[in-house]
Amino acid sequence: MSNQGYYLPPNMKATLDRYVERRLAPGRFTQLLLKNKVHEALPFADKAHQQALYDTLRYITMELPAGCYGSPEKVEAWLRGDDA
């Protein structure tokens, strides 16, 4: 996946790539974003991730497969491989 047009901290891009390509669970902050729980995620964001939050959310919704984000159920199913 390319991050062209989005500002993502390098570790966020790598984390999302691992999540999508290998179904590896990301950390708490990223999981909360994927589960559409942005308000719960904010306390876990460092300055770089706070500044990149808008682009990170755009990247998730525009570039990731729809079945891997949007609710806790979708994220858990994706991690289990039950999304199909």
N, C-alpha and C positions, 0 to 999 in steps of 0.2 A: 504494500500500500504506500502511496506517495502522500507526503504532507504538503504538497505544492499548494500555495495559496493560504495556508494555515500556519499560524505561529504556535508550535507545540514545543514544550521543553523536550530535549532529546530522550530523556528517560520515559516520558509519557508516550511518545511514538513507539518506542521499543516495547513498552508494557502492553499497549493496545495491539501491536503486531503479534506478540506472544499469545495474548488472549484470543484473538481471532484465528490465527493460524494453528496454534497448538492447544487451544482451549485451557491455557494455564490461568489460574485465578490471579487477578491483580490484587494490589493492596486495597485497604479499606476505602481510601479516598476515591480511587478509580472505580471500585465496585459500586459505591454509592452513586457516582455519576451515571454509570451504566444502568443502574436500577431506577434512574429518574428521581433520585433523592438528593437533589443539589443542596438544599438547605442543610441537610444532615452532613454533607460532605465538606462544606465550607470550613468548619473548625480544623480540619485535617490538612488544609491547603497551605503550603508555604508560599512565600511572596511570588516566586516564578509561576507557580500553578494558579495563584489568584489572578495574576496579570494575563495568563493565557486561558482563563476559564471560558470566555466566549468562544474562542477559536477551538478549544478542546470539545466543547459541546457541539459546535457546528461540524467538526470532524467526525464525531461519533454519529451524528444523525445523517450526515451526507455521504460518508465513506464506508461505514461499517455495515455488514449485513443486517437487515432489519430484525432478524430473529435472535440477535445476540444482545440487544439492549432494549430498554424501555420500561421494564418492570422487574421486580425481584424474581418472579416466576420465569421470565425469559432468560435472565442471566443464569439462574440455577439450572435450567434445562440445557442451556448452551454448554455450561461447564460439564454436565453429565453426558452430553452428546445426544440428548433427547429432543433436539430442536426440529428434527425432520418430520 
